[in-house]
Amino acid sequence: MEWLRVYGGGAYLFSRHPKELNPWSFQYGLELKSSHQYLKIVRPVAGANFYNTEENSWHTEISLRLGAEIESKETLWHKVQFLLGYYNGPSPYGQFFYQSHEYLDLGIHLYF
């Protein structure tokens, strides 16, 4: 099944600062890539990523992506993705991880 990728794993922080920081976390998700191309270069793509940390009482951080991928060997990059994203969970910015955020974003991802 080339159109589906499932992943997951856990982590333990051996060296923590501050020491009171809880060490365990788990990350898992999936990516979907259509096997059908449109105009010979465009295909729909989607992904979901979930992240749980002991520090945030195992509440689930959700990151979703949906968009289109363009593949071409004739450009500087061999693949570019245009994605709409959704995020709901703790702040991804270090010292603010106790603050919750929810937002939509747009992204352009270049693969060289």
GUKEMI-86118 format. One line per 5 residues: number of its first residue (from 1); their letters; for each residue x, y, z of C-alpha. Coordinates in steps of 0.1 Angstrom, whole numbers, padded with zeros to 4 digits. Layout:
<nodes>
NUM	A	X:Y:Z ~ ...
</nodes>
This chain:
<nodes>
1	MEWLR	0000:0000:0000 ~ 0021:0029:-0013 ~ -0008:0053:-0006 ~ -0007:0049:0032 ~ 0021:0054:0057
6	VYGGG	0015:0047:0094 ~ 0040:0056:0121 ~ 0044:0058:0158 ~ 0069:0057:0187 ~ 0077:0068:0222
11	AYLFS	0104:0089:0238 ~ 0119:0092:0273 ~ 0139:0124:0283 ~ 0169:0111:0302 ~ 0183:0146:0309
16	RHPKE	0156:0171:0319 ~ 0158:0207:0328 ~ 0140:0215:0351 ~ 0142:0181:0368 ~ 0104:0182:0376
21	LNPWS	0096:0179:0339 ~ 0078:0145:0332 ~ 0099:0124:0308 ~ 0074:0103:0287 ~ 0059:0112:0253
26	FQYGL	0043:0093:0224 ~ 0038:0103:0188 ~ 0018:0085:0161 ~ -0001:0093:0129 ~ -0006:0085:0093
31	ELKSS	-0001:0100:0058 ~ -0023:0094:0028 ~ -0011:0100:-0008 ~ -0036:0094:-0037 ~ -0024:0068:-0062
36	HQYLK	-0042:0089:-0089 ~ -0025:0119:-0105 ~ -0044:0148:-0122 ~ -0028:0166:-0151 ~ 0000:0140:-0148
41	IVRPV	0017:0159:-0120 ~ -0009:0167:-0092 ~ -0021:0143:-0065 ~ -0041:0149:-0033 ~ -0024:0143:0000
46	AGANF	-0034:0143:0037 ~ -0019:0136:0070 ~ -0027:0134:0107 ~ -0002:0136:0136 ~ -0010:0130:0172
51	YNTEE	0013:0137:0202 ~ 0008:0129:0239 ~ 0031:0140:0267 ~ 0031:0130:0303 ~ 0038:0166:0312
56	NSWHT	0004:0177:0297 ~ -0015:0149:0314 ~ -0016:0129:0282 ~ -0039:0153:0264 ~ -0037:0148:0227
61	EISLR	-0020:0174:0205 ~ -0036:0172:0170 ~ -0020:0183:0137 ~ -0039:0177:0105 ~ -0028:0185:0069
66	LGAEI	-0047:0184:0036 ~ -0037:0196:0001 ~ -0021:0189:-0032 ~ 0014:0176:-0042 ~ 0030:0185:-0075
71	ESKET	0058:0163:-0088 ~ 0081:0173:-0117 ~ 0116:0163:-0126 ~ 0120:0194:-0147 ~ 0120:0219:-0119
76	LWHKV	0146:0229:-0092 ~ 0126:0209:-0067 ~ 0112:0175:-0075 ~ 0081:0179:-0053 ~ 0061:0208:-0039
81	QFLLG	0032:0206:-0015 ~ 0005:0232:-0009 ~ -0012:0223:0024 ~ -0040:0236:0046 ~ -0032:0228:0083
86	YYNGP	-0051:0226:0115 ~ -0035:0225:0150 ~ -0050:0220:0184 ~ -0029:0214:0215 ~ -0002:0229:0237
91	SPYGQ	0021:0256:0224 ~ 0049:0241:0204 ~ 0072:0269:0216 ~ 0093:0256:0246 ~ 0085:0277:0277
96	FFYQS	0049:0282:0267 ~ 0039:0245:0264 ~ 0013:0249:0292 ~ -0007:0273:0270 ~ -0032:0257:0245
101	HEYLD	-0035:0269:0209 ~ -0059:0262:0181 ~ -0052:0276:0146 ~ -0054:0271:0108 ~ -0023:0276:0086
106	LGIHL	-0013:0275:0050 ~ 0020:0260:0039 ~ 0042:0255:0009 ~ 0067:0227:0013 ~ 0096:0223:-0012
111	YF	0115:0190:-0017 ~ 0148:0193:-0034
</nodes>
